[in-house]
Amino acid sequence: MPLFTDLLPDHPISVEHAMRIAGDAAERARGTTRPNPPVGCVILDTAGVPRAVAATEPAGGPHAEAQALAAAGDWASGGHAVVTLEPCHHQGRTPPCTGALVQAGVTALTFAVADPNPIAAGGADWLASRGLDVTRGLLAEATANAALRPWLHVQATGRPHITLKTAATVDGRAAATDGTSQWITGPAARRRVHVDRSRRDAIIVGTGTVHTDDPRLTARGADGTPLGNQPLRVVVGRSDVPQDAAIRAGGKRFLHLPTRDLTEVVAALTERGIMDVLIEGGPRLAGAFLRADLVDAIESYIAPAVLGAGTTTVDTGVENTIAEITRFRTIRVDRLGDDVLIRAVRGADD
């Protein structure tokens, strides 16, 4: 049961603070809930003290609201539920969360993002009609661009959300002229990469990367032990993947798609229910996804170092002009040791 008591202070907090905690809980559950969205929920008691926080369990398990209510117990009566996604109002594998909230005696609800699924939507209106004080849209943009973003993207487009990961020096070099690239970024950035992998559904590289670097693409802790959730490791390209390639370890989480047609790649991942994809391939694979207009977000690790020459992070293989620039919108910048991580997304106007 994903209860994260370490996130909870022992004093009254604002509803906005509670929403941020709910978002942190949802982030920890990301990568484990497919096909359900990773949702976080905090229960505040009548004095505003957070009594429970929970996130959605894997499919078939209880939703965040049900778990948080159970953990809060009698503290939920007269309390306030703060949820990243509008509570569901339909009977699926589990009962509707709206009924659980009413049964627990919650008197107020605040949620960030409305449920776009017409089957599950309507929970807020139903709860308001039962007398709950309902607040909609708190921290909606930030929440929609966090753990929920891949699921929301799938609801809107029917295809997986695809993030391009790059790592480069400040002069934009991903590798030296002799092909070496380890290590451009420092230990903090590398640790973050492994945690991020554990929260993705799939990671994609090309056959060229497999032959050149022989990556494992597993999610590992600082001591090298595997993290709990492992993404599907996908190789794209017509070349064979050697039987002894490191990426084949743990067979069931490996997939070779012997094609260069990215439409076929996306279709194969969609068929498997994949929602959240990370591209870790080389510059040509990155360029191919950009040319196909299939990159929905970028996570760019930048090291304060200069190579002066070498391989760039992206190679589209075509000439262009500044008018053809593909722009993204920065949503967050984090410092990781000496390195910087820039997270950017395609916006509605892009």
C-alpha positions as CSV (number, residue, x, y, z in Angstrom):
1,M,0.0,0.0,0.0
2,P,1.7,3.2,-1.2
3,L,1.3,5.4,2.0
4,F,4.1,8.0,2.4
5,T,4.0,9.1,6.0
6,D,7.4,10.7,5.6
7,L,5.8,13.4,3.5
8,L,3.4,14.5,6.3
9,P,4.2,17.4,8.7
10,D,2.6,17.2,12.2
11,H,1.0,20.6,12.1
12,P,-1.7,22.4,10.2
13,I,-0.9,23.2,6.6
14,S,-2.5,25.1,3.8
15,V,-4.6,23.3,1.1
16,E,-2.0,24.3,-1.5
17,H,0.7,22.7,0.6
18,A,-1.4,19.6,0.9
19,M,-1.8,19.5,-2.9
20,R,2.0,19.6,-3.4
21,I,2.3,16.7,-1.0
22,A,-0.4,14.8,-3.0
23,G,1.7,15.5,-6.1
24,D,4.8,14.2,-4.5
25,A,2.9,11.0,-3.6
26,A,1.7,10.6,-7.2
27,E,5.2,11.0,-8.5
28,R,6.4,8.2,-6.3
29,A,3.7,5.9,-7.8
30,R,4.4,6.9,-11.4
31,G,5.2,3.9,-13.5
32,T,3.3,1.4,-11.4
33,T,-0.4,2.3,-12.0
34,R,-0.9,1.6,-15.7
35,P,-3.6,1.8,-17.2
36,N,-4.8,3.9,-14.2
37,P,-3.4,7.4,-13.6
38,P,-0.9,8.0,-10.8
39,V,-3.0,10.0,-8.4
40,G,-2.1,11.4,-4.9
41,C,-4.5,12.2,-2.1
42,V,-4.1,13.9,1.3
43,I,-6.7,14.0,4.0
44,L,-6.7,17.0,6.3
45,D,-8.6,16.8,9.6
46,T,-10.9,19.6,10.8
47,A,-7.9,21.6,12.1
48,G,-6.0,21.3,8.8
49,V,-3.5,18.8,10.1
50,P,-2.6,16.2,7.4
51,R,-3.6,12.7,8.7
52,A,-2.9,10.6,5.7
53,V,-1.4,10.6,2.2
54,A,-1.6,7.9,-0.4
55,A,-1.2,7.2,-4.1
56,T,-2.9,4.9,-6.5
57,E,-2.0,1.2,-6.4
58,P,-1.4,-0.9,-9.5
59,A,-4.5,-1.8,-11.6
60,G,-7.0,-3.7,-9.5
61,G,-5.8,-2.2,-6.3
62,P,-7.5,0.7,-4.4
63,H,-7.3,4.2,-5.6
64,A,-5.5,7.0,-3.7
65,E,-8.6,8.3,-2.0
66,A,-9.7,5.0,-0.7
67,Q,-6.3,4.3,0.8
68,A,-5.9,7.7,2.3
69,L,-9.4,7.6,3.9
70,A,-8.7,4.2,5.4
71,A,-5.4,5.4,6.8
72,A,-7.0,8.5,8.2
73,G,-9.8,6.6,9.9
74,D,-12.0,8.8,12.1
75,W,-9.8,11.9,11.4
76,A,-11.5,12.0,7.9
77,S,-14.9,12.9,9.4
78,G,-15.5,16.5,8.8
79,G,-12.2,16.7,7.1
80,H,-10.9,17.9,3.7
81,A,-9.7,15.6,0.8
82,V,-7.1,17.1,-1.4
83,V,-6.6,15.1,-4.7
84,T,-4.5,15.6,-7.8
85,L,-7.3,14.3,-10.1
86,E,-11.1,14.6,-9.8
87,P,-12.4,11.6,-7.8
88,C,-13.8,8.9,-10.1
89,H,-17.6,8.4,-10.2
90,H,-18.0,5.0,-11.8
91,Q,-17.7,1.4,-10.8
92,G,-14.7,-0.2,-12.4
93,R,-12.4,-2.8,-10.8
94,T,-12.9,-0.8,-7.6
95,P,-15.9,1.1,-6.2
96,P,-16.2,4.8,-7.1
97,C,-14.1,7.1,-4.9
98,T,-17.0,9.6,-4.6
99,G,-19.0,7.2,-2.5
100,A,-16.0,6.5,-0.2
101,L,-15.6,10.2,0.4
102,V,-19.2,10.6,1.4
103,Q,-19.3,7.5,3.5
104,A,-16.1,8.7,5.4
105,G,-17.9,12.0,6.3
106,V,-15.5,14.3,4.3
107,T,-17.0,17.8,4.1
108,A,-14.7,19.4,1.6
109,L,-12.9,18.4,-1.6
110,T,-10.1,20.2,-3.5
111,F,-8.8,18.7,-6.7
112,A,-6.3,20.0,-9.3
113,V,-7.2,18.4,-12.7
114,A,-10.7,17.5,-14.0
115,D,-11.0,13.9,-15.2
116,P,-11.1,14.0,-19.0
117,N,-12.6,10.5,-19.2
118,P,-16.3,10.8,-19.7
119,I,-16.9,7.4,-18.1
120,A,-15.2,8.4,-14.8
121,A,-15.9,12.2,-14.8
122,G,-18.7,13.9,-12.9
123,G,-17.5,13.1,-9.4
124,A,-17.1,16.8,-8.4
125,D,-20.6,17.7,-9.4
126,W,-22.0,14.6,-7.6
127,L,-20.1,15.4,-4.4
128,A,-21.2,19.1,-4.6
129,S,-24.8,17.9,-4.9
130,R,-24.3,15.9,-1.6
131,G,-23.3,19.1,0.2
132,L,-19.5,18.9,0.0
133,D,-17.6,22.2,-0.5
134,V,-15.8,21.6,-3.8
135,T,-12.8,23.6,-5.1
136,R,-11.6,22.9,-8.6
137,G,-8.3,23.5,-10.4
138,L,-5.9,24.2,-7.5
139,L,-2.3,24.1,-9.0
140,A,-3.9,22.6,-12.1
141,E,-1.2,23.5,-14.6
142,A,1.7,22.3,-12.4
143,T,-0.1,19.1,-11.6
144,A,-1.1,18.4,-15.2
145,N,2.6,18.7,-16.2
146,A,3.8,16.3,-13.5
147,A,3.0,12.7,-12.8
148,L,-0.4,12.9,-14.5
149,R,1.0,14.3,-17.8
150,P,1.5,11.0,-19.6
151,W,-1.9,9.6,-18.7
152,L,-3.6,12.9,-19.7
153,H,-1.7,12.8,-23.0
154,V,-2.9,9.3,-23.7
155,Q,-6.5,10.3,-22.9
156,A,-6.2,13.2,-25.4
157,T,-4.2,11.6,-28.2
158,G,-4.5,7.8,-27.9
159,R,-0.8,7.4,-28.1
160,P,2.0,7.2,-25.5
161,H,3.7,10.4,-24.1
162,I,7.3,10.5,-25.3
163,T,10.1,12.3,-23.5
164,L,13.5,12.9,-25.1
165,K,16.3,12.7,-22.6
166,T,19.6,14.4,-23.5
167,A,22.8,14.9,-21.6
168,A,25.4,17.4,-22.8
169,T,28.1,19.9,-22.0
170,V,27.3,23.6,-22.1
171,D,28.5,23.7,-25.7
172,G,26.0,21.0,-26.6
173,R,28.2,18.0,-26.9
174,A,27.0,14.5,-26.0
175,A,30.3,12.7,-26.7
176,A,33.9,13.5,-27.5
177,T,35.3,13.1,-31.0
178,D,36.5,9.6,-30.1
179,G,33.0,8.6,-29.2
180,T,33.5,8.5,-25.4
181,S,30.7,10.0,-23.3
182,Q,31.0,8.6,-19.8
183,W,30.8,10.6,-17.7
184,I,29.6,14.0,-18.9
185,T,27.2,14.5,-15.9
186,G,28.0,13.9,-12.3
187,P,26.8,11.4,-9.7
188,A,23.7,13.3,-8.6
189,A,22.4,13.5,-12.2
190,R,23.1,9.8,-12.8
191,R,21.2,8.8,-9.6
192,R,18.3,10.9,-10.8
193,V,18.4,9.1,-14.2
194,H,18.0,5.7,-12.6
195,V,15.1,6.9,-10.4
196,D,13.4,8.4,-13.5
197,R,13.9,5.1,-15.4
198,S,12.0,3.3,-12.6
199,R,9.0,5.5,-13.1
200,R,8.7,5.1,-16.9
201,D,6.8,2.4,-18.8
202,A,9.4,2.0,-21.5
203,I,12.8,3.2,-22.6
204,I,13.8,3.4,-26.3
205,V,17.3,3.2,-27.9
206,G,18.4,2.4,-31.4
207,T,20.4,-0.6,-32.6
208,G,23.4,1.7,-33.1
209,T,23.5,2.6,-29.4
210,V,23.2,-1.1,-28.5
211,H,26.2,-2.0,-30.7
212,T,28.3,1.0,-29.7
213,D,27.5,1.3,-25.9
214,D,25.9,-2.1,-25.0
215,P,23.7,-0.4,-22.3
216,R,21.7,-2.3,-19.7
217,L,19.0,0.4,-19.4
218,T,17.9,-1.0,-16.1
219,A,16.9,1.2,-13.1
220,R,19.5,0.7,-10.3
221,G,20.2,2.1,-6.9
222,A,23.4,3.8,-5.9
223,D,24.8,0.4,-4.8
224,G,23.9,-1.2,-8.2
225,T,20.9,-3.2,-7.0
226,P,17.8,-3.1,-9.2
227,L,15.0,-0.7,-8.2
228,G,11.5,-2.1,-7.7
229,N,10.0,-1.1,-11.0
230,Q,11.8,-1.8,-14.3
231,P,10.8,-0.3,-17.6
232,L,10.3,-2.2,-20.9
233,R,13.6,-1.9,-22.7
234,V,12.9,-1.2,-26.4
235,V,15.4,-1.4,-29.3
236,V,14.4,0.2,-32.6
237,G,16.2,-0.7,-35.9
238,R,16.7,-3.3,-38.5
239,S,20.1,-4.6,-37.3
240,D,20.1,-7.7,-35.1
241,V,20.5,-7.3,-31.3
242,P,23.2,-9.8,-30.2
243,Q,22.0,-12.6,-27.9
244,D,24.6,-11.6,-25.4
245,A,23.7,-7.9,-25.4
246,A,23.3,-6.4,-21.9
247,I,19.9,-5.0,-22.8
248,R,18.5,-8.5,-23.2
249,A,19.0,-9.3,-19.5
250,G,15.8,-10.2,-17.8
251,G,14.2,-11.2,-21.1
252,K,10.5,-10.4,-20.4
253,R,11.3,-6.7,-20.2
254,F,13.0,-6.5,-23.6
255,L,11.5,-5.8,-27.0
256,H,13.2,-5.5,-30.4
257,L,11.1,-3.6,-33.0
258,P,13.0,-4.3,-36.3
259,T,11.8,-1.2,-38.1
260,R,12.8,2.4,-38.8
261,D,9.2,3.4,-39.2
262,L,8.3,5.4,-36.0
263,T,4.6,5.0,-36.8
264,E,5.0,1.3,-36.3
265,V,7.0,1.8,-33.1
266,V,4.3,4.0,-31.6
267,A,1.6,1.6,-32.7
268,A,3.4,-1.3,-31.1
269,L,3.8,0.5,-27.8
270,T,0.2,1.7,-27.9
271,E,-1.0,-1.9,-28.4
272,R,0.9,-2.9,-25.3
273,G,-0.7,-0.2,-23.2
274,I,2.5,1.8,-22.8
275,M,1.8,5.4,-21.6
276,D,5.1,6.9,-20.6
277,V,8.2,6.5,-22.9
278,L,11.7,7.8,-22.5
279,I,14.1,8.1,-25.5
280,E,17.7,7.4,-24.4
281,G,19.0,6.7,-27.8
282,G,21.7,8.5,-29.8
283,P,21.4,11.8,-31.8
284,R,20.0,10.1,-35.0
285,L,17.1,8.4,-33.1
286,A,16.4,11.7,-31.2
287,G,16.4,13.5,-34.5
288,A,14.1,11.0,-36.1
289,F,11.5,11.4,-33.3
290,L,11.7,15.2,-33.6
291,R,11.3,15.1,-37.3
292,A,8.2,12.9,-36.9
293,D,6.8,15.4,-34.4
294,L,6.6,12.7,-31.7
295,V,8.5,14.4,-28.9
296,D,6.1,15.7,-26.2
297,A,8.7,16.7,-23.6
298,I,12.4,17.1,-23.1
299,E,14.6,16.4,-20.1
300,S,18.0,18.0,-20.7
301,Y,20.9,17.4,-18.3
302,I,23.6,20.0,-18.8
303,A,27.0,19.8,-17.3
304,P,29.2,22.8,-16.7
305,A,31.9,21.5,-19.0
306,V,33.2,22.2,-22.5
307,L,34.4,19.7,-25.1
308,G,34.8,22.1,-28.0
309,A,34.1,19.4,-30.6
310,G,32.3,16.1,-30.7
311,T,28.8,14.6,-31.2
312,T,25.7,16.7,-30.6
313,T,22.7,15.5,-28.7
314,V,20.3,15.6,-31.8
315,D,21.0,15.0,-35.5
316,T,18.0,15.4,-37.8
317,G,20.1,14.7,-40.9
318,V,18.6,17.6,-42.8
319,E,19.4,21.3,-43.4
320,N,17.0,23.8,-41.8
321,T,16.5,27.5,-41.0
322,I,15.6,29.2,-37.8
323,A,12.0,29.4,-39.0
324,E,11.9,25.6,-38.6
325,I,13.0,25.6,-34.9
326,T,11.0,23.3,-32.6
327,R,10.2,25.1,-29.4
328,F,9.4,23.7,-26.0
329,R,8.2,25.5,-22.9
330,T,10.3,25.2,-19.7
331,I,8.3,24.0,-16.7
332,R,11.1,23.3,-14.2
333,V,14.8,23.7,-13.7
334,D,16.6,21.7,-11.0
335,R,20.2,21.7,-9.8
336,L,21.7,18.2,-9.4
337,G,25.2,18.7,-7.9
338,D,27.1,20.8,-10.4
339,D,24.7,19.9,-13.2
340,V,21.4,21.4,-14.2
341,L,18.2,19.6,-15.4
342,I,15.8,21.5,-17.6
343,R,12.4,20.0,-18.1
344,A,10.3,21.4,-21.0
345,V,7.1,20.4,-22.7
346,R,5.2,21.0,-25.9
347,G,2.4,23.4,-25.1
348,A,-1.1,23.7,-26.5
349,D,0.1,26.5,-28.9
350,D,3.1,24.6,-30.2
